[in-house]
Each structure stands twice: as structure tokens, then as C-alpha cells.
Amino acid sequence: MYETVKVKKGQIDILYASAGVGEFNVPLGSITEANFDNTFNVNVRGTLFTVQKALPLMRAGGSIIMTGSIASVKGFRA
């Protein structure tokens, strides 16, 4: 994707990075390493590397917008 942007446009003015996945009905004592890895791979790793790989294409004065989730402030069962 970034190679296509580089060839066709040359730079990025605005990057909006957001990812969200979660297993909200898994009780705390039942979370496995696989559950944890999946959540962090999408929500943290995916967003971080999306931004990192875009940096060389960001124009001076460009903007990176990263959003989070309501999950940190909303209660869920389990």
C-alpha cells in the first residue's frame, strides 16, 4: 500500500490509524495467551507498525490521528 502511495502521490498529508478488536465476554481468569496476543497484535502492534511504515511518506506539517476505543471507559460483563 505504501509503495502505491509513494508512486502515485509521493507523500501522505493525513494518516488516520485506528484498530479495535476485543473479546469482552471472556472472564479475567480465563484469558489465554492466545487471547492476549490476538488483542495486542491488532490493537497495538497493528496500529504502531501502520504509523511507523507511514513516517517516511509523511509530509512536513502532516498529521497523524490515532483513536482509541470506548472499551477503556465502558463496563463489560466478566
mmJSON file of the N, C-alpha and C atoms, coordinates in Angstrom:
{"data_MODEL":{"atom_site":{
"group_PDB":["ATOM","ATOM","ATOM","ATOM","ATOM","ATOM","ATOM","ATOM","ATOM","ATOM","ATOM","ATOM","ATOM","ATOM","ATOM","ATOM","ATOM","ATOM","ATOM","ATOM","ATOM","ATOM","ATOM","ATOM","ATOM","ATOM","ATOM","ATOM","ATOM","ATOM","ATOM","ATOM","ATOM","ATOM","ATOM","ATOM","ATOM","ATOM","ATOM","ATOM","ATOM","ATOM","ATOM","ATOM","ATOM","ATOM","ATOM","ATOM","ATOM","ATOM","ATOM","ATOM","ATOM","ATOM","ATOM","ATOM","ATOM","ATOM","ATOM","ATOM","ATOM","ATOM","ATOM","ATOM","ATOM","ATOM","ATOM","ATOM","ATOM","ATOM","ATOM","ATOM","ATOM","ATOM","ATOM","ATOM","ATOM","ATOM","ATOM","ATOM","ATOM","ATOM","ATOM","ATOM","ATOM","ATOM","ATOM","ATOM","ATOM","ATOM","ATOM","ATOM","ATOM","ATOM","ATOM","ATOM","ATOM","ATOM","ATOM","ATOM","ATOM","ATOM","ATOM","ATOM","ATOM","ATOM","ATOM","ATOM","ATOM","ATOM","ATOM","ATOM","ATOM","ATOM","ATOM","ATOM","ATOM","ATOM","ATOM","ATOM","ATOM","ATOM","ATOM","ATOM","ATOM","ATOM","ATOM","ATOM","ATOM","ATOM","ATOM","ATOM","ATOM","ATOM","ATOM","ATOM","ATOM","ATOM","ATOM","ATOM","ATOM","ATOM","ATOM","ATOM","ATOM","ATOM","ATOM","ATOM","ATOM","ATOM","ATOM","ATOM","ATOM","ATOM","ATOM","ATOM","ATOM","ATOM","ATOM","ATOM","ATOM","ATOM","ATOM","ATOM","ATOM","ATOM","ATOM","ATOM","ATOM","ATOM","ATOM","ATOM","ATOM","ATOM","ATOM","ATOM","ATOM","ATOM","ATOM","ATOM","ATOM","ATOM","ATOM","ATOM","ATOM","ATOM","ATOM","ATOM","ATOM","ATOM","ATOM","ATOM","ATOM","ATOM","ATOM","ATOM","ATOM","ATOM","ATOM","ATOM","ATOM","ATOM","ATOM","ATOM","ATOM","ATOM","ATOM","ATOM","ATOM","ATOM","ATOM","ATOM","ATOM","ATOM","ATOM","ATOM","ATOM","ATOM","ATOM","ATOM","ATOM","ATOM","ATOM","ATOM","ATOM","ATOM","ATOM","ATOM","ATOM","ATOM","ATOM","ATOM","ATOM","ATOM"],
"id":[1,2,3,4,5,6,7,8,9,10,11,12,13,14,15,16,17,18,19,20,21,22,23,24,25,26,27,28,29,30,31,32,33,34,35,36,37,38,39,40,41,42,43,44,45,46,47,48,49,50,51,52,53,54,55,56,57,58,59,60,61,62,63,64,65,66,67,68,69,70,71,72,73,74,75,76,77,78,79,80,81,82,83,84,85,86,87,88,89,90,91,92,93,94,95,96,97,98,99,100,101,102,103,104,105,106,107,108,109,110,111,112,113,114,115,116,117,118,119,120,121,122,123,124,125,126,127,128,129,130,131,132,133,134,135,136,137,138,139,140,141,142,143,144,145,146,147,148,149,150,151,152,153,154,155,156,157,158,159,160,161,162,163,164,165,166,167,168,169,170,171,172,173,174,175,176,177,178,179,180,181,182,183,184,185,186,187,188,189,190,191,192,193,194,195,196,197,198,199,200,201,202,203,204,205,206,207,208,209,210,211,212,213,214,215,216,217,218,219,220,221,222,223,224,225,226,227,228,229,230,231,232,233,234],
"type_symbol":["N","C","C","N","C","C","N","C","C","N","C","C","N","C","C","N","C","C","N","C","C","N","C","C","N","C","C","N","C","C","N","C","C","N","C","C","N","C","C","N","C","C","N","C","C","N","C","C","N","C","C","N","C","C","N","C","C","N","C","C","N","C","C","N","C","C","N","C","C","N","C","C","N","C","C","N","C","C","N","C","C","N","C","C","N","C","C","N","C","C","N","C","C","N","C","C","N","C","C","N","C","C","N","C","C","N","C","C","N","C","C","N","C","C","N","C","C","N","C","C","N","C","C","N","C","C","N","C","C","N","C","C","N","C","C","N","C","C","N","C","C","N","C","C","N","C","C","N","C","C","N","C","C","N","C","C","N","C","C","N","C","C","N","C","C","N","C","C","N","C","C","N","C","C","N","C","C","N","C","C","N","C","C","N","C","C","N","C","C","N","C","C","N","C","C","N","C","C","N","C","C","N","C","C","N","C","C","N","C","C","N","C","C","N","C","C","N","C","C","N","C","C","N","C","C","N","C","C","N","C","C","N","C","C"],
"label_atom_id":["N","CA","C","N","CA","C","N","CA","C","N","CA","C","N","CA","C","N","CA","C","N","CA","C","N","CA","C","N","CA","C","N","CA","C","N","CA","C","N","CA","C","N","CA","C","N","CA","C","N","CA","C","N","CA","C","N","CA","C","N","CA","C","N","CA","C","N","CA","C","N","CA","C","N","CA","C","N","CA","C","N","CA","C","N","CA","C","N","CA","C","N","CA","C","N","CA","C","N","CA","C","N","CA","C","N","CA","C","N","CA","C","N","CA","C","N","CA","C","N","CA","C","N","CA","C","N","CA","C","N","CA","C","N","CA","C","N","CA","C","N","CA","C","N","CA","C","N","CA","C","N","CA","C","N","CA","C","N","CA","C","N","CA","C","N","CA","C","N","CA","C","N","CA","C","N","CA","C","N","CA","C","N","CA","C","N","CA","C","N","CA","C","N","CA","C","N","CA","C","N","CA","C","N","CA","C","N","CA","C","N","CA","C","N","CA","C","N","CA","C","N","CA","C","N","CA","C","N","CA","C","N","CA","C","N","CA","C","N","CA","C","N","CA","C","N","CA","C","N","CA","C","N","CA","C","N","CA","C","N","CA","C","N","CA","C","N","CA","C","N","CA","C"],
"label_alt_id":[null,null,null,null,null,null,null,null,null,null,null,null,null,null,null,null,null,null,null,null,null,null,null,null,null,null,null,null,null,null,null,null,null,null,null,null,null,null,null,null,null,null,null,null,null,null,null,null,null,null,null,null,null,null,null,null,null,null,null,null,null,null,null,null,null,null,null,null,null,null,null,null,null,null,null,null,null,null,null,null,null,null,null,null,null,null,null,null,null,null,null,null,null,null,null,null,null,null,null,null,null,null,null,null,null,null,null,null,null,null,null,null,null,null,null,null,null,null,null,null,null,null,null,null,null,null,null,null,null,null,null,null,null,null,null,null,null,null,null,null,null,null,null,null,null,null,null,null,null,null,null,null,null,null,null,null,null,null,null,null,null,null,null,null,null,null,null,null,null,null,null,null,null,null,null,null,null,null,null,null,null,null,null,null,null,null,null,null,null,null,null,null,null,null,null,null,null,null,null,null,null,null,null,null,null,null,null,null,null,null,null,null,null,null,null,null,null,null,null,null,null,null,null,null,null,null,null,null,null,null,null,null,null,null],
"label_comp_id":["MET","MET","MET","TYR","TYR","TYR","GLU","GLU","GLU","THR","THR","THR","VAL","VAL","VAL","LYS","LYS","LYS","VAL","VAL","VAL","LYS","LYS","LYS","LYS","LYS","LYS","GLY","GLY","GLY","GLN","GLN","GLN","ILE","ILE","ILE","ASP","ASP","ASP","ILE","ILE","ILE","LEU","LEU","LEU","TYR","TYR","TYR","ALA","ALA","ALA","SER","SER","SER","ALA","ALA","ALA","GLY","GLY","GLY","VAL","VAL","VAL","GLY","GLY","GLY","GLU","GLU","GLU","PHE","PHE","PHE","ASN","ASN","ASN","VAL","VAL","VAL","PRO","PRO","PRO","LEU","LEU","LEU","GLY","GLY","GLY","SER","SER","SER","ILE","ILE","ILE","THR","THR","THR","GLU","GLU","GLU","ALA","ALA","ALA","ASN","ASN","ASN","PHE","PHE","PHE","ASP","ASP","ASP","ASN","ASN","ASN","THR","THR","THR","PHE","PHE","PHE","ASN","ASN","ASN","VAL","VAL","VAL","ASN","ASN","ASN","VAL","VAL","VAL","ARG","ARG","ARG","GLY","GLY","GLY","THR","THR","THR","LEU","LEU","LEU","PHE","PHE","PHE","THR","THR","THR","VAL","VAL","VAL","GLN","GLN","GLN","LYS","LYS","LYS","ALA","ALA","ALA","LEU","LEU","LEU","PRO","PRO","PRO","LEU","LEU","LEU","MET","MET","MET","ARG","ARG","ARG","ALA","ALA","ALA","GLY","GLY","GLY","GLY","GLY","GLY","SER","SER","SER","ILE","ILE","ILE","ILE","ILE","ILE","MET","MET","MET","THR","THR","THR","GLY","GLY","GLY","SER","SER","SER","ILE","ILE","ILE","ALA","ALA","ALA","SER","SER","SER","VAL","VAL","VAL","LYS","LYS","LYS","GLY","GLY","GLY","PHE","PHE","PHE","ARG","ARG","ARG","ALA","ALA","ALA"],
"label_asym_id":["A","A","A","A","A","A","A","A","A","A","A","A","A","A","A","A","A","A","A","A","A","A","A","A","A","A","A","A","A","A","A","A","A","A","A","A","A","A","A","A","A","A","A","A","A","A","A","A","A","A","A","A","A","A","A","A","A","A","A","A","A","A","A","A","A","A","A","A","A","A","A","A","A","A","A","A","A","A","A","A","A","A","A","A","A","A","A","A","A","A","A","A","A","A","A","A","A","A","A","A","A","A","A","A","A","A","A","A","A","A","A","A","A","A","A","A","A","A","A","A","A","A","A","A","A","A","A","A","A","A","A","A","A","A","A","A","A","A","A","A","A","A","A","A","A","A","A","A","A","A","A","A","A","A","A","A","A","A","A","A","A","A","A","A","A","A","A","A","A","A","A","A","A","A","A","A","A","A","A","A","A","A","A","A","A","A","A","A","A","A","A","A","A","A","A","A","A","A","A","A","A","A","A","A","A","A","A","A","A","A","A","A","A","A","A","A","A","A","A","A","A","A","A","A","A","A","A","A","A","A","A","A","A","A"],
"label_entity_id":["1","1","1","1","1","1","1","1","1","1","1","1","1","1","1","1","1","1","1","1","1","1","1","1","1","1","1","1","1","1","1","1","1","1","1","1","1","1","1","1","1","1","1","1","1","1","1","1","1","1","1","1","1","1","1","1","1","1","1","1","1","1","1","1","1","1","1","1","1","1","1","1","1","1","1","1","1","1","1","1","1","1","1","1","1","1","1","1","1","1","1","1","1","1","1","1","1","1","1","1","1","1","1","1","1","1","1","1","1","1","1","1","1","1","1","1","1","1","1","1","1","1","1","1","1","1","1","1","1","1","1","1","1","1","1","1","1","1","1","1","1","1","1","1","1","1","1","1","1","1","1","1","1","1","1","1","1","1","1","1","1","1","1","1","1","1","1","1","1","1","1","1","1","1","1","1","1","1","1","1","1","1","1","1","1","1","1","1","1","1","1","1","1","1","1","1","1","1","1","1","1","1","1","1","1","1","1","1","1","1","1","1","1","1","1","1","1","1","1","1","1","1","1","1","1","1","1","1","1","1","1","1","1","1"],
"label_seq_id":[1,1,1,2,2,2,3,3,3,4,4,4,5,5,5,6,6,6,7,7,7,8,8,8,9,9,9,10,10,10,11,11,11,12,12,12,13,13,13,14,14,14,15,15,15,16,16,16,17,17,17,18,18,18,19,19,19,20,20,20,21,21,21,22,22,22,23,23,23,24,24,24,25,25,25,26,26,26,27,27,27,28,28,28,29,29,29,30,30,30,31,31,31,32,32,32,33,33,33,34,34,34,35,35,35,36,36,36,37,37,37,38,38,38,39,39,39,40,40,40,41,41,41,42,42,42,43,43,43,44,44,44,45,45,45,46,46,46,47,47,47,48,48,48,49,49,49,50,50,50,51,51,51,52,52,52,53,53,53,54,54,54,55,55,55,56,56,56,57,57,57,58,58,58,59,59,59,60,60,60,61,61,61,62,62,62,63,63,63,64,64,64,65,65,65,66,66,66,67,67,67,68,68,68,69,69,69,70,70,70,71,71,71,72,72,72,73,73,73,74,74,74,75,75,75,76,76,76,77,77,77,78,78,78],
"pdbx_PDB_ins_code":[null,null,null,null,null,null,null,null,null,null,null,null,null,null,null,null,null,null,null,null,null,null,null,null,null,null,null,null,null,null,null,null,null,null,null,null,null,null,null,null,null,null,null,null,null,null,null,null,null,null,null,null,null,null,null,null,null,null,null,null,null,null,null,null,null,null,null,null,null,null,null,null,null,null,null,null,null,null,null,null,null,null,null,null,null,null,null,null,null,null,null,null,null,null,null,null,null,null,null,null,null,null,null,null,null,null,null,null,null,null,null,null,null,null,null,null,null,null,null,null,null,null,null,null,null,null,null,null,null,null,null,null,null,null,null,null,null,null,null,null,null,null,null,null,null,null,null,null,null,null,null,null,null,null,null,null,null,null,null,null,null,null,null,null,null,null,null,null,null,null,null,null,null,null,null,null,null,null,null,null,null,null,null,null,null,null,null,null,null,null,null,null,null,null,null,null,null,null,null,null,null,null,null,null,null,null,null,null,null,null,null,null,null,null,null,null,null,null,null,null,null,null,null,null,null,null,null,null,null,null,null,null,null,null],
"Cartn_x":[0.823,0.0,0.871,1.894,2.726,3.514,3.921,4.629,3.706,2.447,1.465,1.281,1.17,1.036,2.267,3.441,4.69,4.733,4.368,4.415,3.345,2.12,1.009,0.889,1.221,1.027,2.305,3.287,4.556,4.645,3.525,3.555,2.172,2.136,0.875,0.681,-0.503,-0.838,-1.442,-2.342,-3.035,-3.106,-2.768,-2.902,-3.819,-4.868,-5.79,-5.57,-5.096,-4.799,-5.679,-6.448,-7.321,-7.534,-7.515,-7.792,-8.521,-9.357,-10.051,-10.598,-10.18,-10.729,-10.661,-11.607,-11.587,-12.558,-12.269,-13.156,-13.682,-14.772,-15.243,-15.994,-16.344,-17.09,-16.231,-14.92,-14.01,-13.664,-14.024,-13.701,-12.196,-11.805,-10.397,-9.568,-10.079,-9.34,-9.262,-9.972,-9.992,-9.214,-8.661,-7.915,-6.661,-6.466,-5.289,-4.236,-3.053,-2.007,-2.451,-3.185,-3.685,-4.665,-5.573,-6.49,-5.713,-4.754,-3.939,-3.174,-2.492,-1.692,-2.552,-3.731,-4.613,-5.024,-5.434,-5.864,-4.731,-3.56,-2.446,-1.842,-1.869,-1.356,-2.173,-3.481,-4.333,-4.307,-4.601,-4.805,-3.529,-2.443,-1.204,-0.206,0.158,1.165,0.721,-0.506,-1.007,-0.993,-1.466,-1.504,-0.096,0.764,2.138,2.863,2.804,3.542,2.896,1.592,0.942,1.524,1.632,2.184,3.673,4.415,5.864,6.18,5.473,5.761,5.315,4.416,3.962,4.895,5.693,6.521,7.396,8.074,8.911,8.12,6.814,5.986,5.24,5.326,4.597,5.231,4.399,4.907,5.151,6.022,6.257,4.935,4.552,3.288,2.091,2.324,1.238,0.736,-0.372,-0.98,-1.179,-0.916,-1.234,-2.279,-3.407,-4.508,-4.683,-4.589,-4.784,-5.943,-6.87,-8.004,-8.003,-8.631,-8.762,-10.187,-10.551,-11.843,-12.581,-13.882,-14.666,-14.493,-13.823,-13.682,-12.983,-12.163,-11.45,-12.344,-13.496,-14.361,-15.763,-15.995,-17.309,-17.174,-18.086,-18.047,-18.588,-18.015,-18.452,-18.591,-19.534,-19.642,-18.365,-18.021,-16.848,-15.594],
"Cartn_y":[-1.189,0.0,1.259,1.268,2.467,2.7,1.635,1.787,2.412,2.013,2.597,4.081,4.443,5.859,6.633,6.074,6.74,6.997,5.994,6.112,7.075,6.957,7.739,9.147,9.318,10.616,11.221,10.382,10.882,11.096,11.414,11.687,11.511,11.519,11.422,12.73,13.303,14.516,14.188,13.21,12.83,11.313,10.792,9.359,9.175,8.409,8.069,6.602,6.317,4.944,4.549,3.509,3.018,1.528,0.786,-0.643,-1.038,-2.013,-2.435,-3.834,-4.638,-5.975,-6.31,-7.029,-7.425,-8.562,-9.336,-10.421,-10.04,-9.314,-8.678,-9.602,-10.781,-11.697,-12.838,-12.68,-13.688,-13.26,-14.078,-13.716,-13.552,-12.65,-12.342,-13.593,-14.522,-15.741,-16.734,-16.468,-17.388,-16.885,-15.691,-15.135,-15.966,-16.382,-17.184,-16.296,-16.845,-16.111,-15.835,-16.758,-16.547,-15.373,-15.286,-14.137,-12.829,-12.812,-11.621,-11.246,-12.222,-11.958,-11.415,-11.986,-11.513,-10.065,-9.752,-8.397,-7.395,-7.694,-6.753,-6.693,-7.792,-7.766,-6.841,-6.865,-5.982,-4.558,-4.4,-3.072,-2.258,-2.897,-2.168,-2.357,-3.584,-3.871,-3.359,-3.655,-3.232,-1.723,-1.006,0.452,1.04,0.532,1.046,0.89,-0.286,-0.505,0.188,0.414,1.22,2.626,3.218,4.567,4.564,3.634,3.577,3.501,2.664,2.49,3.7,4.499,5.703,6.888,6.877,8.042,8.559,7.681,8.206,8.95,8.708,9.356,10.581,10.839,11.976,13.286,14.186,15.498,16.341,17.316,18.252,18.951,18.975,19.588,18.662,17.422,16.45,16.053,15.346,14.948,13.449,12.905,11.51,11.539,10.924,10.874,9.419,9.186,7.842,7.902,6.991,6.966,5.68,5.761,4.605,4.092,3.434,2.782,3.211,3.039,3.293,2.165,1.097,-0.065,0.266,1.298,1.651,2.367,2.846,3.586,2.976,1.911,1.249,-0.083,-0.37,-1.641,-2.792,-3.956,-5.162,-6.303,-7.18,-8.378,-9.171,-9.847,-10.721,-9.905],
"Cartn_z":[0.0,0.0,0.0,0.865,0.941,-0.344,-1.0,-2.277,-3.323,-3.319,-4.244,-3.964,-2.685,-2.311,-2.772,-2.54,-2.923,-4.425,-5.202,-6.663,-7.18,-6.666,-7.216,-6.639,-5.355,-4.706,-4.136,-3.804,-3.311,-1.816,-1.185,0.25,0.853,2.172,2.916,3.681,3.55,4.286,5.646,5.658,6.883,6.962,8.126,8.377,9.568,9.386,10.471,10.797,11.988,12.386,13.565,13.361,14.409,14.199,15.263,15.182,16.445,16.344,17.541,17.437,18.36,18.499,19.983,20.445,21.84,22.087,23.089,23.493,24.869,24.88,26.096,27.04,26.594,27.45,27.973,27.921,28.465,29.889,30.874,32.259,32.448,33.312,33.544,33.792,34.576,34.889,33.746,32.653,31.51,30.305,30.392,29.258,29.035,27.792,27.442,26.793,26.628,25.906,24.478,23.876,22.511,22.47,23.471,23.539,23.632,24.551,24.774,23.509,22.902,21.698,20.568,20.355,19.286,19.527,20.745,21.065,20.886,21.43,21.341,19.942,19.209,17.832,16.951,17.108,16.299,16.841,18.121,18.686,18.863,19.218,19.483,18.343,18.087,17.062,15.683,15.312,14.003,13.834,14.853,14.779,14.781,15.649,15.723,14.394,13.801,12.562,11.362,11.421,10.381,10.375,11.561,11.673,11.332,11.872,11.633,10.141,9.417,7.99,7.16,7.712,7.004,7.208,8.267,8.609,7.461,6.71,5.625,4.544,4.474,3.459,3.973,5.274,5.835,5.384,4.917,4.515,5.75,5.649,6.752,7.069,8.319,8.706,8.59,8.169,8.063,9.444,9.462,10.733,10.806,11.997,12.297,13.388,13.121,14.068,14.494,15.799,16.338,17.321,17.183,18.097,18.908,20.034,20.903,20.867,21.928,21.996,23.262,23.236,24.441,25.454,25.048,25.925,27.247,27.253,28.484,29.497,29.065,29.965,30.075,29.361,29.387,30.104,30.967,31.682,30.835,31.014,30.319,31.307,31.091,31.93,31.861,32.928,33.008,33.182],
"occupancy":[1.0,1.0,1.0,1.0,1.0,1.0,1.0,1.0,1.0,1.0,1.0,1.0,1.0,1.0,1.0,1.0,1.0,1.0,1.0,1.0,1.0,1.0,1.0,1.0,1.0,1.0,1.0,1.0,1.0,1.0,1.0,1.0,1.0,1.0,1.0,1.0,1.0,1.0,1.0,1.0,1.0,1.0,1.0,1.0,1.0,1.0,1.0,1.0,1.0,1.0,1.0,1.0,1.0,1.0,1.0,1.0,1.0,1.0,1.0,1.0,1.0,1.0,1.0,1.0,1.0,1.0,1.0,1.0,1.0,1.0,1.0,1.0,1.0,1.0,1.0,1.0,1.0,1.0,1.0,1.0,1.0,1.0,1.0,1.0,1.0,1.0,1.0,1.0,1.0,1.0,1.0,1.0,1.0,1.0,1.0,1.0,1.0,1.0,1.0,1.0,1.0,1.0,1.0,1.0,1.0,1.0,1.0,1.0,1.0,1.0,1.0,1.0,1.0,1.0,1.0,1.0,1.0,1.0,1.0,1.0,1.0,1.0,1.0,1.0,1.0,1.0,1.0,1.0,1.0,1.0,1.0,1.0,1.0,1.0,1.0,1.0,1.0,1.0,1.0,1.0,1.0,1.0,1.0,1.0,1.0,1.0,1.0,1.0,1.0,1.0,1.0,1.0,1.0,1.0,1.0,1.0,1.0,1.0,1.0,1.0,1.0,1.0,1.0,1.0,1.0,1.0,1.0,1.0,1.0,1.0,1.0,1.0,1.0,1.0,1.0,1.0,1.0,1.0,1.0,1.0,1.0,1.0,1.0,1.0,1.0,1.0,1.0,1.0,1.0,1.0,1.0,1.0,1.0,1.0,1.0,1.0,1.0,1.0,1.0,1.0,1.0,1.0,1.0,1.0,1.0,1.0,1.0,1.0,1.0,1.0,1.0,1.0,1.0,1.0,1.0,1.0,1.0,1.0,1.0,1.0,1.0,1.0,1.0,1.0,1.0,1.0,1.0,1.0,1.0,1.0,1.0,1.0,1.0,1.0],
"B_iso_or_equiv":[0.0,0.0,0.0,0.0,0.0,0.0,0.0,0.0,0.0,0.0,0.0,0.0,0.0,0.0,0.0,0.0,0.0,0.0,0.0,0.0,0.0,0.0,0.0,0.0,0.0,0.0,0.0,0.0,0.0,0.0,0.0,0.0,0.0,0.0,0.0,0.0,0.0,0.0,0.0,0.0,0.0,0.0,0.0,0.0,0.0,0.0,0.0,0.0,0.0,0.0,0.0,0.0,0.0,0.0,0.0,0.0,0.0,0.0,0.0,0.0,0.0,0.0,0.0,0.0,0.0,0.0,0.0,0.0,0.0,0.0,0.0,0.0,0.0,0.0,0.0,0.0,0.0,0.0,0.0,0.0,0.0,0.0,0.0,0.0,0.0,0.0,0.0,0.0,0.0,0.0,0.0,0.0,0.0,0.0,0.0,0.0,0.0,0.0,0.0,0.0,0.0,0.0,0.0,0.0,0.0,0.0,0.0,0.0,0.0,0.0,0.0,0.0,0.0,0.0,0.0,0.0,0.0,0.0,0.0,0.0,0.0,0.0,0.0,0.0,0.0,0.0,0.0,0.0,0.0,0.0,0.0,0.0,0.0,0.0,0.0,0.0,0.0,0.0,0.0,0.0,0.0,0.0,0.0,0.0,0.0,0.0,0.0,0.0,0.0,0.0,0.0,0.0,0.0,0.0,0.0,0.0,0.0,0.0,0.0,0.0,0.0,0.0,0.0,0.0,0.0,0.0,0.0,0.0,0.0,0.0,0.0,0.0,0.0,0.0,0.0,0.0,0.0,0.0,0.0,0.0,0.0,0.0,0.0,0.0,0.0,0.0,0.0,0.0,0.0,0.0,0.0,0.0,0.0,0.0,0.0,0.0,0.0,0.0,0.0,0.0,0.0,0.0,0.0,0.0,0.0,0.0,0.0,0.0,0.0,0.0,0.0,0.0,0.0,0.0,0.0,0.0,0.0,0.0,0.0,0.0,0.0,0.0,0.0,0.0,0.0,0.0,0.0,0.0,0.0,0.0,0.0,0.0,0.0,0.0],
"pdbx_formal_charge":[null,null,null,null,null,null,null,null,null,null,null,null,null,null,null,null,null,null,null,null,null,null,null,null,null,null,null,null,null,null,null,null,null,null,null,null,null,null,null,null,null,null,null,null,null,null,null,null,null,null,null,null,null,null,null,null,null,null,null,null,null,null,null,null,null,null,null,null,null,null,null,null,null,null,null,null,null,null,null,null,null,null,null,null,null,null,null,null,null,null,null,null,null,null,null,null,null,null,null,null,null,null,null,null,null,null,null,null,null,null,null,null,null,null,null,null,null,null,null,null,null,null,null,null,null,null,null,null,null,null,null,null,null,null,null,null,null,null,null,null,null,null,null,null,null,null,null,null,null,null,null,null,null,null,null,null,null,null,null,null,null,null,null,null,null,null,null,null,null,null,null,null,null,null,null,null,null,null,null,null,null,null,null,null,null,null,null,null,null,null,null,null,null,null,null,null,null,null,null,null,null,null,null,null,null,null,null,null,null,null,null,null,null,null,null,null,null,null,null,null,null,null,null,null,null,null,null,null,null,null,null,null,null,null],
"auth_seq_id":[1,1,1,2,2,2,3,3,3,4,4,4,5,5,5,6,6,6,7,7,7,8,8,8,9,9,9,10,10,10,11,11,11,12,12,12,13,13,13,14,14,14,15,15,15,16,16,16,17,17,17,18,18,18,19,19,19,20,20,20,21,21,21,22,22,22,23,23,23,24,24,24,25,25,25,26,26,26,27,27,27,28,28,28,29,29,29,30,30,30,31,31,31,32,32,32,33,33,33,34,34,34,35,35,35,36,36,36,37,37,37,38,38,38,39,39,39,40,40,40,41,41,41,42,42,42,43,43,43,44,44,44,45,45,45,46,46,46,47,47,47,48,48,48,49,49,49,50,50,50,51,51,51,52,52,52,53,53,53,54,54,54,55,55,55,56,56,56,57,57,57,58,58,58,59,59,59,60,60,60,61,61,61,62,62,62,63,63,63,64,64,64,65,65,65,66,66,66,67,67,67,68,68,68,69,69,69,70,70,70,71,71,71,72,72,72,73,73,73,74,74,74,75,75,75,76,76,76,77,77,77,78,78,78],
"auth_comp_id":["MET","MET","MET","TYR","TYR","TYR","GLU","GLU","GLU","THR","THR","THR","VAL","VAL","VAL","LYS","LYS","LYS","VAL","VAL","VAL","LYS","LYS","LYS","LYS","LYS","LYS","GLY","GLY","GLY","GLN","GLN","GLN","ILE","ILE","ILE","ASP","ASP","ASP","ILE","ILE","ILE","LEU","LEU","LEU","TYR","TYR","TYR","ALA","ALA","ALA","SER","SER","SER","ALA","ALA","ALA","GLY","GLY","GLY","VAL","VAL","VAL","GLY","GLY","GLY","GLU","GLU","GLU","PHE","PHE","PHE","ASN","ASN","ASN","VAL","VAL","VAL","PRO","PRO","PRO","LEU","LEU","LEU","GLY","GLY","GLY","SER","SER","SER","ILE","ILE","ILE","THR","THR","THR","GLU","GLU","GLU","ALA","ALA","ALA","ASN","ASN","ASN","PHE","PHE","PHE","ASP","ASP","ASP","ASN","ASN","ASN","THR","THR","THR","PHE","PHE","PHE","ASN","ASN","ASN","VAL","VAL","VAL","ASN","ASN","ASN","VAL","VAL","VAL","ARG","ARG","ARG","GLY","GLY","GLY","THR","THR","THR","LEU","LEU","LEU","PHE","PHE","PHE","THR","THR","THR","VAL","VAL","VAL","GLN","GLN","GLN","LYS","LYS","LYS","ALA","ALA","ALA","LEU","LEU","LEU","PRO","PRO","PRO","LEU","LEU","LEU","MET","MET","MET","ARG","ARG","ARG","ALA","ALA","ALA","GLY","GLY","GLY","GLY","GLY","GLY","SER","SER","SER","ILE","ILE","ILE","ILE","ILE","ILE","MET","MET","MET","THR","THR","THR","GLY","GLY","GLY","SER","SER","SER","ILE","ILE","ILE","ALA","ALA","ALA","SER","SER","SER","VAL","VAL","VAL","LYS","LYS","LYS","GLY","GLY","GLY","PHE","PHE","PHE","ARG","ARG","ARG","ALA","ALA","ALA"],
"auth_asym_id":["A","A","A","A","A","A","A","A","A","A","A","A","A","A","A","A","A","A","A","A","A","A","A","A","A","A","A","A","A","A","A","A","A","A","A","A","A","A","A","A","A","A","A","A","A","A","A","A","A","A","A","A","A","A","A","A","A","A","A","A","A","A","A","A","A","A","A","A","A","A","A","A","A","A","A","A","A","A","A","A","A","A","A","A","A","A","A","A","A","A","A","A","A","A","A","A","A","A","A","A","A","A","A","A","A","A","A","A","A","A","A","A","A","A","A","A","A","A","A","A","A","A","A","A","A","A","A","A","A","A","A","A","A","A","A","A","A","A","A","A","A","A","A","A","A","A","A","A","A","A","A","A","A","A","A","A","A","A","A","A","A","A","A","A","A","A","A","A","A","A","A","A","A","A","A","A","A","A","A","A","A","A","A","A","A","A","A","A","A","A","A","A","A","A","A","A","A","A","A","A","A","A","A","A","A","A","A","A","A","A","A","A","A","A","A","A","A","A","A","A","A","A","A","A","A","A","A","A","A","A","A","A","A","A"],
"auth_atom_id":["N","CA","C","N","CA","C","N","CA","C","N","CA","C","N","CA","C","N","CA","C","N","CA","C","N","CA","C","N","CA","C","N","CA","C","N","CA","C","N","CA","C","N","CA","C","N","CA","C","N","CA","C","N","CA","C","N","CA","C","N","CA","C","N","CA","C","N","CA","C","N","CA","C","N","CA","C","N","CA","C","N","CA","C","N","CA","C","N","CA","C","N","CA","C","N","CA","C","N","CA","C","N","CA","C","N","CA","C","N","CA","C","N","CA","C","N","CA","C","N","CA","C","N","CA","C","N","CA","C","N","CA","C","N","CA","C","N","CA","C","N","CA","C","N","CA","C","N","CA","C","N","CA","C","N","CA","C","N","CA","C","N","CA","C","N","CA","C","N","CA","C","N","CA","C","N","CA","C","N","CA","C","N","CA","C","N","CA","C","N","CA","C","N","CA","C","N","CA","C","N","CA","C","N","CA","C","N","CA","C","N","CA","C","N","CA","C","N","CA","C","N","CA","C","N","CA","C","N","CA","C","N","CA","C","N","CA","C","N","CA","C","N","CA","C","N","CA","C","N","CA","C","N","CA","C","N","CA","C","N","CA","C","N","CA","C","N","CA","C","N","CA","C"],
"pdbx_PDB_model_num":[1,1,1,1,1,1,1,1,1,1,1,1,1,1,1,1,1,1,1,1,1,1,1,1,1,1,1,1,1,1,1,1,1,1,1,1,1,1,1,1,1,1,1,1,1,1,1,1,1,1,1,1,1,1,1,1,1,1,1,1,1,1,1,1,1,1,1,1,1,1,1,1,1,1,1,1,1,1,1,1,1,1,1,1,1,1,1,1,1,1,1,1,1,1,1,1,1,1,1,1,1,1,1,1,1,1,1,1,1,1,1,1,1,1,1,1,1,1,1,1,1,1,1,1,1,1,1,1,1,1,1,1,1,1,1,1,1,1,1,1,1,1,1,1,1,1,1,1,1,1,1,1,1,1,1,1,1,1,1,1,1,1,1,1,1,1,1,1,1,1,1,1,1,1,1,1,1,1,1,1,1,1,1,1,1,1,1,1,1,1,1,1,1,1,1,1,1,1,1,1,1,1,1,1,1,1,1,1,1,1,1,1,1,1,1,1,1,1,1,1,1,1,1,1,1,1,1,1,1,1,1,1,1,1]
}}}
